[in-house]
Amino acid sequence: MRKTKIEKKLKRKTNEELVRTIIKAKKNEKWLEVSSALSIPKRKAISANLNEIENEAVHGETIVVPGKVLGKGDLSKKIKISAFSFSKGAVEKIKKAGGEIISISEEIEKNPRAEKIKIIYGKRK
């Protein structure tokens, strides 16, 4: 999705944190794909279960979910997961596995070049 289309969709968003995250991601070419995924309508929002992340992730990897991480399934790998939001069950299971939880906004600040990240889209509503 182009930056101008993201800008149009951004005007409809009411969640201030989401707007700030999309703007941060949009400013960097490497994060443009995440910005595009976050700007879709809420009814088509992306969510990924831990079992999907478990199947696609490698130990020590940084996973980005441009949406919500849900707690279905188990996680056995120590990975860093960056997402817009997390369910309570997902937070508990990620911490239990020794993983790290970080918001997309914080990940953009720490890793502006989007190096060594894997984007998982999971399912759309």
Phi, psi and omega in degrees: 000140181281159182299324181292324178291321176298318179301318178296316180292330181296329181296336181273348183282138180249343179281113185297321179296319178296317179300314180297319180295317179297318180297316178299315182291324182292332183289341184244125182305320183294332182262004183300324179298320178291318178302317179298316180293325180287337185273000179289161180299151183300326181293344177248019185302151182267138174219147179228133176275158181299327180294326176293318179295318179303318182290329185259342186271153174248145180309129178086002183275158174258121181253135176244124176245110181282065183173224184247139174263125181255158189270013180288127181097182180238160179234126180247351183261143177275100182228162177259124181244125178247126181209168178287321177209163182226143172282161181299318180298321179294318180301314180299314183291323179294315179295323179297325179280355180087014180278174181241142180246133180211147178283158179298321180301315179294321180295322178297319179294319182283329186227068185296338180271000179054045181277138176056044174244155176232125181266126178244124183267341179057223182246151173260149180298000000 
